[in-house]
């Protein structure tokens, strides 16, 4: 059943203290894919359709409210899917001045046999230029930017932090750099990335204003994946 926008479900949450350092931006909120979310109760119902909603994300990365704009699943699934979105965690939006801000993003949750009782929210309208924008943001990052974001991802995604968007793109950038030099070491690069990201965090802690990409990460990866 297709439904019109009709309800805002709010959650009252306290914001975290403002960061000492501004972050590299601008950037829209980014879903932390490996963070746990609420499960749904399936019973004998058919897994089909999707729910689309506008999700307002606070400057602490937690969902403030959910506005349902479309639901093609069984109507009884809707409250559960709203809870899935409410439980999602995000890297908050960052404005052009580098401040974390509250912002909205269109998200969808699809019901499929492959995800069963644990459907994962994804962007409803993926930005085709998002990867290029993220590469530019990573190149502009200082060590303080990286440490803040990596620790946020690690807290929410645990051992899967290296597979989240920012670290995954950083690793892909390094793999591309080696390929341009005719060094075909992709498998070794991806195997080493989790360890290299952790080591980069340690080194960045001693020099928060150093450039992350050119100053630390490439150096660490060169050490982990020699010629």
Rosetta blueprint (number, residue, H / E / L):
1 X L
2 X L
3 X L
4 X L
5 X L
6 X L
7 X L
8 X E
9 X E
10 X E
11 X L
12 X L
13 X L
14 X L
15 X L
16 X L
17 X L
18 X L
19 X L
20 X L
21 X L
22 X L
23 X L
24 X L
25 X L
26 X L
27 X E
28 X L
29 X L
30 X E
31 X E
32 X L
33 X L
34 X L
35 X L
36 X L
37 X L
38 X L
39 X L
40 X L
41 X L
42 X L
43 X L
44 X L
45 X L
46 X L
47 X L
48 X L
49 X L
50 X E
51 X E
52 X E
53 X E
54 X E
55 X E
56 X E
57 X E
58 X L
59 X L
60 X L
61 X L
62 X E
63 X E
64 X E
65 X E
66 X E
67 X E
68 X E
69 X E
70 X E
71 X E
72 X L
73 X L
74 X L
75 X H
76 X H
77 X H
78 X H
79 X H
80 X H
81 X H
82 X H
83 X H
84 X H
85 X H
86 X H
87 X H
88 X L
89 X E
90 X E
91 X E
92 X L
93 X E
94 X E
95 X L
96 X L
97 X L
98 X L
99 X L
100 X E
101 X E
102 X L
103 X E
104 X E
105 X E
106 X E
107 X E
108 X E
109 X E
110 X E
111 X L
112 X L
113 X L
114 X L
115 X L
116 X L
117 X L
118 X L
119 X L
120 X L
121 X L
122 X E
123 X E
124 X L
125 X L
126 X L
127 X L
128 X L
129 X L
130 X H
131 X H
132 X H
133 X H
134 X H
135 X H
136 X H
137 X H
138 X H
139 X H
140 X H
141 X L
142 X E
143 X H
144 X H
145 X H
146 X H
147 X H
148 X H
149 X H
150 X H
151 X H
152 X H
153 X H
154 X H
155 X H
156 X H
157 X H
158 X H
159 X H
160 X H
161 X H
162 X H
163 X H
164 X L
165 X H
166 X H
167 X H
168 X H
169 X H
170 X H
171 X H
172 X H
173 X H
174 X H
175 X H
176 X H
177 X H
178 X H
179 X H
180 X H
181 X L
182 X L
183 X L
184 X L
185 X L
186 X H
187 X H
188 X H
189 X H
190 X H
191 X H
192 X H
193 X H
194 X H
195 X H
196 X H
197 X H
198 X H
199 X H
200 X H
201 X H
202 X H
203 X H
204 X H
205 X H
206 X L
207 X L
208 X L
209 X L
210 X L
211 X E
212 X H
213 X H
214 X H
215 X H
216 X H
217 X H
218 X H
219 X H
220 X H
221 X H
222 X H
223 X H
224 X H
225 X L
226 X L
227 X L
